[in-house]
Amino acid sequence: MEAKSVLLPQRETKATLVDLLDRVLEKGLVLNADIIISVAGIPLIGINLRAALAGMETMLKYGVMRDWDEQTREWERKHARRREPPLLADEQVLLRMYGSHWYSKGIYRAWRPGHFYLTNKRLLLFRTEPAEVLIETSFESITGLAIRRETHFTGVERDMVYLMHDPDLPTYLYAEKPWQLKEAIEERMAALGLPLEKNPFIPVLDEEIDRLLGEGERISADAKMWYKAPPAGIIGETWRPGRLYLTSKRLFWWCNEDRKALFEVPFARIMGVRVETRDLGGIIRERPILVVSCSNGHDPLEVPFDPSTTLRADGLRTALFAGEEVAEWARALGSIATKTETCPGCGRPAPVKQLLGEGCPCCDWVSPRLRKKGLKAKLVPAE
């Protein structure tokens, strides 16, 4: 009698899920099922299931999904070139990394992401969908490059790149590896023999802030600062986030939420600056506060002082700011508070604080604010 071999299923106790998936993808799995759902012996729903599960290589081997595969590959071949920026003749990509740039125009403000391409001829930021070159600049146009560590609104600190290639405004960039991008630009500029200012002055980035500046007025310093805003309606005094700007003519604070300047004062009105430690309550507790004392003059020829600040018993008004750099701002504004100006009456120089608070020490000129109080300046013979 001839013996016949019988294949019996075997249980592999050491097999893992990875082994099972590898077996299914390599050999394939076919499901063929007919399901009937009945209630009280009455068939209601019928299901006819035909399914095949395998890796694409196995599927194509048996002629499954071959048409779909060919159509997909053809579509990818046609659109693959759209995923790379159009390069110039003899242009080679030296560095590629993910990044974005800050776009601000009108009411539209957003980070536009893409990939930086540093070539032997230029720097550009390219996005694939829709395909567009977001920014582009040649090495000959780049004049300065700087990196600042800034705190994102999520609380995460990031190194941000400022690229100076526009005579008025820099380009604000975020790069996956900012220092690598900076070093690559510097190396290429050096290879081309082009000068590069590594610590340039960074002007205002926001067009709204730029429109606030008068003719010949420039920003000399700016920083993130909290400002104790005056009561508004049923809301009392509150600390609000924004940015403090020091220009060549005045000091003003920009509110991020209202998109406008809620405080401003010309240099002539700054009478004193100091740093105090105050308890702000809550979880913040004590922290240094920048206190700016200003006179409330009403000379129509001068920029009017913001009346929203706190009025003190001596007639001065105070504005309170909180931030990381209050000590540096106190030193900068302290020198402004002792600034000298020429007297409108005799033209001789005198401290601004003395001119506005007492009058000219050399002639009988008195500020309009002092005249309203019926005060007279102390006359001192000119030397």
C-alpha positions as CSV (number, residue, x, y, z in Angstrom):
1,M,0.0,0.0,0.0
2,E,1.4,3.4,-1.0
3,A,1.9,5.8,1.8
4,K,0.6,9.3,1.3
5,S,2.1,12.4,3.1
6,V,-0.4,14.7,4.8
7,L,0.4,18.3,5.6
8,L,-0.8,19.1,9.1
9,P,-0.8,22.7,10.6
10,Q,1.9,23.3,13.2
11,R,1.9,25.7,16.1
12,E,5.0,27.9,16.4
13,T,5.1,29.1,19.9
14,K,8.1,31.4,19.3
15,A,6.5,33.4,16.4
16,T,5.9,37.1,17.0
17,L,3.6,39.7,15.5
18,V,6.5,40.8,13.2
19,D,6.8,37.3,11.8
20,L,3.1,37.2,11.1
21,L,3.1,40.6,9.3
22,D,6.2,39.5,7.3
23,R,4.5,36.3,6.3
24,V,1.3,38.1,5.2
25,L,3.1,40.8,3.2
26,E,5.4,38.3,1.5
27,K,2.9,35.5,0.7
28,G,-0.3,37.3,0.9
29,L,-3.7,36.7,2.6
30,V,-7.0,36.1,0.8
31,L,-10.3,36.4,2.5
32,N,-13.4,34.9,1.0
33,A,-16.5,35.1,3.2
34,D,-20.2,34.9,2.8
35,I,-22.1,36.2,5.8
36,I,-25.8,36.2,6.4
37,I,-27.4,38.0,9.3
38,S,-30.7,36.6,10.4
39,V,-33.3,37.5,13.0
40,A,-35.7,34.8,14.3
41,G,-34.6,32.6,11.4
42,I,-35.4,35.2,8.8
43,P,-32.3,36.3,6.7
44,L,-32.1,40.1,6.6
45,I,-28.6,41.1,5.6
46,G,-26.2,39.4,3.3
47,I,-22.5,40.1,3.0
48,N,-20.2,38.8,0.3
49,L,-16.6,39.6,1.2
50,R,-13.6,39.3,-1.2
51,A,-10.4,40.8,0.1
52,A,-6.7,40.4,-0.6
53,L,-3.9,41.6,1.7
54,A,-0.2,41.6,0.7
55,G,2.7,43.7,-0.1
56,M,2.7,45.7,-3.3
57,E,5.5,43.5,-4.8
58,T,3.3,40.4,-4.2
59,M,0.2,42.2,-5.5
60,L,1.9,43.2,-8.8
61,K,3.4,39.7,-9.1
62,Y,-0.1,38.2,-9.3
63,G,-1.4,41.1,-11.5
64,V,-3.5,42.8,-8.8
65,M,-3.6,46.7,-8.8
66,R,-1.2,46.8,-11.8
67,D,-3.2,49.6,-13.6
68,W,-3.4,51.7,-10.4
69,D,0.3,51.3,-9.8
70,E,1.2,52.4,-13.4
71,Q,-1.1,55.4,-13.2
72,T,0.3,56.5,-9.8
73,R,3.9,56.2,-11.0
74,E,3.2,58.3,-14.1
75,W,1.5,61.0,-12.1
76,E,4.5,61.1,-9.7
77,R,6.9,61.4,-12.6
78,K,5.0,64.4,-14.0
79,H,4.8,66.2,-10.7
80,A,8.1,65.3,-9.2
81,R,9.9,68.4,-10.7
82,R,7.3,70.7,-9.0
83,R,8.7,69.6,-5.6
84,E,12.0,71.2,-6.3
85,P,12.7,74.9,-7.0
86,P,13.6,76.0,-10.6
87,L,17.4,76.3,-10.6
88,L,19.4,78.6,-12.8
89,A,22.1,77.5,-15.2
90,D,25.1,76.0,-13.5
91,E,23.4,76.3,-10.1
92,Q,24.1,73.8,-7.4
93,V,22.3,73.2,-4.1
94,L,24.8,73.4,-1.2
95,L,22.3,73.2,1.7
96,R,18.7,72.3,2.1
97,M,16.6,72.4,5.3
98,Y,13.1,73.1,6.6
99,G,12.2,76.6,7.6
100,S,9.7,79.5,7.3
101,H,9.6,83.2,7.1
102,W,7.3,85.8,8.7
103,Y,4.9,87.4,6.3
104,S,3.2,90.7,7.3
105,K,1.1,92.6,4.8
106,G,-2.1,94.4,5.7
107,I,-4.3,92.3,8.0
108,Y,-2.5,89.1,6.9
109,R,0.3,88.0,9.3
110,A,1.6,84.4,9.3
111,W,4.6,82.2,9.2
112,R,4.9,80.7,5.6
113,P,6.7,77.3,5.7
114,G,8.9,75.7,3.1
115,H,12.4,74.6,2.6
116,F,15.5,76.8,2.4
117,Y,17.8,76.1,-0.5
118,L,21.3,77.6,-0.3
119,T,22.9,77.3,-3.7
120,N,26.2,78.6,-5.1
121,K,24.4,81.7,-6.4
122,R,21.5,82.6,-4.0
123,L,19.3,81.8,-1.0
124,L,15.6,81.0,-1.5
125,L,12.7,79.6,0.4
126,F,10.5,77.2,-1.6
127,R,7.2,75.5,-0.8
128,T,5.8,72.7,-2.8
129,E,2.0,73.1,-2.5
130,P,1.3,75.3,-4.2
131,A,4.7,75.5,-5.8
132,E,6.1,79.0,-5.1
133,V,9.3,80.7,-4.3
134,L,8.4,82.6,-1.1
135,I,11.7,84.6,-0.7
136,E,14.7,84.9,-2.9
137,T,17.9,86.9,-2.6
138,S,21.3,86.8,-4.2
139,F,24.5,86.9,-2.1
140,E,25.4,90.3,-3.5
141,S,22.2,91.7,-2.0
142,I,22.9,90.4,1.6
143,T,24.4,93.1,3.8
144,G,23.9,91.7,7.3
145,L,23.1,88.5,9.3
146,A,22.2,88.0,12.9
147,I,20.6,85.4,15.3
148,R,18.5,86.3,18.3
149,R,17.2,84.0,20.9
150,E,13.5,84.8,21.4
151,T,10.6,83.3,23.4
152,H,7.8,81.9,21.2
153,F,4.2,82.5,22.3
154,T,4.1,78.9,23.5
155,G,7.0,79.7,25.9
156,V,9.6,77.8,23.9
157,E,12.9,79.6,23.3
158,R,14.1,79.6,19.7
159,D,17.0,81.1,17.8
160,M,15.6,83.4,15.1
161,V,17.5,84.5,12.0
162,Y,17.4,88.1,10.8
163,L,18.6,88.5,7.2
164,M,19.4,92.0,6.0
165,H,19.0,92.3,2.2
166,D,16.4,95.1,2.0
167,P,17.4,98.7,2.6
168,D,14.4,99.2,4.9
169,L,13.3,96.0,6.5
170,P,15.0,92.7,7.4
171,T,13.6,89.2,6.6
172,Y,12.6,87.4,9.8
173,L,13.4,83.6,9.4
174,Y,13.0,80.4,11.4
175,A,15.2,77.6,10.4
176,E,15.5,74.0,11.5
177,K,19.2,74.5,12.2
178,P,19.7,78.3,12.3
179,W,23.4,78.3,13.2
180,Q,24.2,75.9,10.4
181,L,22.3,78.1,7.9
182,K,24.1,81.2,9.2
183,E,27.5,79.6,9.0
184,A,26.8,78.3,5.4
185,I,25.8,81.8,4.3
186,E,28.9,83.3,5.9
187,E,31.2,80.7,4.2
188,R,29.6,81.3,0.8
189,M,29.9,85.1,1.2
190,A,33.6,84.8,2.2
191,A,34.2,82.5,-0.8
192,L,32.7,85.2,-3.1
193,G,34.7,88.0,-1.3
194,L,31.6,89.8,-0.3
195,P,31.4,91.9,3.0
196,L,28.9,90.8,5.6
197,E,27.9,92.7,8.8
198,K,27.5,90.0,11.4
199,N,25.8,92.2,14.1
200,P,23.6,94.6,12.1
201,F,21.1,97.0,13.5
202,I,17.7,95.4,13.2
203,P,14.9,97.9,12.4
204,V,11.2,97.5,12.9
205,L,9.7,94.3,11.3
206,D,6.1,95.3,11.4
207,E,4.7,97.6,8.8
208,E,2.1,99.0,11.3
209,I,5.0,100.1,13.6
210,D,6.8,101.6,10.6
211,R,3.8,103.7,9.8
212,L,3.8,105.2,13.3
213,L,7.3,106.7,12.8
214,G,7.5,110.3,11.7
215,E,9.9,111.7,9.1
216,G,13.5,111.1,10.2
217,E,12.4,109.1,13.2
218,R,14.2,105.8,13.8
219,I,13.9,103.0,16.4
220,S,17.0,102.7,18.6
221,A,15.8,100.0,20.9
222,D,12.8,97.7,21.4
223,A,11.9,94.8,23.7
224,K,8.9,92.8,24.9
225,M,7.3,94.5,27.8
226,W,4.2,94.3,29.9
227,Y,2.4,97.6,30.5
228,K,0.0,98.3,33.3
229,A,-2.9,99.7,31.2
230,P,-5.5,102.1,32.7
231,P,-9.1,101.0,33.4
232,A,-11.3,100.4,30.4
233,G,-15.0,100.2,31.0
234,I,-15.7,97.7,33.8
235,I,-12.2,96.3,33.6
236,G,-9.7,97.8,36.1
237,E,-6.0,98.3,35.6
238,T,-4.5,95.3,34.0
239,W,-1.1,94.1,32.8
240,R,-1.1,93.7,29.0
241,P,1.5,92.2,26.7
242,G,3.2,94.3,24.0
243,R,6.4,95.9,22.9
244,L,8.2,99.0,24.2
245,Y,10.0,101.1,21.5
246,L,12.6,103.8,22.0
247,T,13.0,106.1,19.0
248,S,15.1,109.1,18.3
249,K,12.2,111.3,19.5
250,R,10.0,109.5,21.9
251,L,9.1,106.4,23.9
252,F,6.0,104.4,23.0
253,W,4.4,101.1,23.9
254,W,2.6,99.0,21.2
255,C,-0.3,96.7,22.3
256,N,-0.3,93.4,20.5
257,E,-4.0,92.8,21.0
258,D,-5.4,96.2,20.0
259,R,-2.8,96.7,17.3
260,K,-2.1,100.3,18.3
261,A,0.1,102.4,20.6
262,L,-1.6,102.8,24.0
263,F,1.2,104.9,25.5
264,E,3.6,107.4,24.1
265,V,5.7,110.3,25.5
266,P,8.3,112.6,23.9
267,F,11.7,112.9,25.5
268,A,10.9,116.4,26.7
269,R,8.3,115.0,29.0
270,I,10.4,112.2,30.6
271,M,11.3,113.6,34.1
272,G,12.7,110.5,35.8
273,V,13.3,106.8,35.5
274,R,13.8,104.2,38.2
275,V,13.5,100.5,38.9
276,E,11.3,99.3,41.8
277,T,10.5,95.8,43.1
278,R,6.8,95.3,43.4
279,D,4.5,92.4,44.3
280,L,2.3,91.8,41.2
281,G,0.2,89.2,43.0
282,G,-0.8,85.7,41.9
283,I,2.0,83.3,41.0
284,I,4.3,86.1,39.7
285,R,4.9,87.7,43.1
286,E,7.8,90.2,43.3
287,R,9.7,91.3,40.3
288,P,11.5,94.5,39.1
289,I,9.3,97.1,37.5
290,L,10.4,100.0,35.2
291,V,8.8,103.3,36.5
292,V,8.8,106.2,34.0
293,S,7.8,109.6,35.5
294,C,6.6,112.1,33.0
295,S,5.2,115.7,33.1
296,N,1.7,116.3,31.8
297,G,2.5,119.3,29.7
298,H,0.0,120.7,27.2
299,D,2.1,122.8,24.9
300,P,0.3,122.5,21.5
301,L,3.6,122.7,19.7
302,E,4.8,119.4,21.3
303,V,3.4,115.9,21.1
304,P,0.7,115.6,23.8
305,F,1.5,113.3,26.6
306,D,-0.8,110.2,27.0
307,P,-3.3,111.1,29.8
308,S,-3.9,107.4,30.6
309,T,-1.0,107.0,33.1
310,T,-1.3,107.3,36.8
311,L,-1.2,110.9,38.2
312,R,0.9,111.5,41.3
313,A,0.5,114.1,44.0
314,D,3.5,116.2,42.6
315,G,1.8,116.6,39.2
316,L,3.9,113.9,37.5
317,R,2.5,110.9,35.8
318,T,4.0,107.4,36.0
319,A,3.9,104.5,33.5
320,L,4.8,101.0,34.7
321,F,6.5,98.4,32.6
322,A,7.6,94.8,33.4
323,G,10.0,92.7,31.4
324,E,13.4,91.0,31.3
325,E,15.5,94.1,30.5
326,V,14.2,96.8,32.9
327,A,17.6,97.6,34.2
328,E,19.0,98.3,30.7
329,W,16.0,100.4,29.9
330,A,16.4,102.4,33.1
331,R,20.0,103.3,32.2
332,A,19.0,104.2,28.6
333,L,16.0,106.4,29.6
334,G,17.9,107.9,32.6
335,S,20.3,109.6,30.2
336,I,17.4,111.0,28.3
337,A,15.8,112.4,31.5
338,T,18.9,114.5,32.0
339,K,19.0,115.6,28.4
340,T,19.6,119.4,27.7
341,E,17.6,121.5,25.3
342,T,17.8,125.1,24.2
343,C,15.5,127.6,25.9
344,P,12.7,128.9,23.6
345,G,13.2,132.4,25.1
346,C,16.9,133.0,25.1
347,G,18.3,130.0,23.2
348,R,20.7,129.0,25.9
349,P,21.1,125.3,26.8
350,A,19.5,124.0,30.0
351,P,18.4,120.7,31.4
352,V,15.0,119.7,30.0
353,K,13.8,118.7,33.5
354,Q,14.7,122.2,34.8
355,L,13.1,124.0,31.9
356,L,9.8,122.2,32.3
357,G,9.7,122.1,36.1
358,E,11.1,125.5,37.0
359,G,11.6,127.5,33.9
360,C,14.7,128.9,32.2
361,P,17.5,129.8,34.7
362,C,18.8,132.5,32.3
363,C,15.7,134.4,31.3
364,D,12.0,134.8,32.2
365,W,10.7,132.0,30.0
366,V,8.3,129.7,31.7
367,S,6.5,126.7,30.2
368,P,2.7,127.0,29.6
369,R,2.0,124.5,32.4
370,L,3.8,126.6,34.9
371,R,2.1,129.8,33.7
372,K,-1.3,128.2,34.4
373,K,-0.2,127.5,38.0
374,G,0.9,131.2,38.3
375,L,4.5,130.3,38.9
376,K,7.5,132.3,37.8
377,A,11.0,131.1,37.0
378,K,13.9,132.1,39.2
379,L,16.0,134.5,37.2
380,V,19.8,133.8,37.3
381,P,22.2,136.2,35.5
382,A,23.7,134.8,32.4
383,E,27.5,134.3,32.6
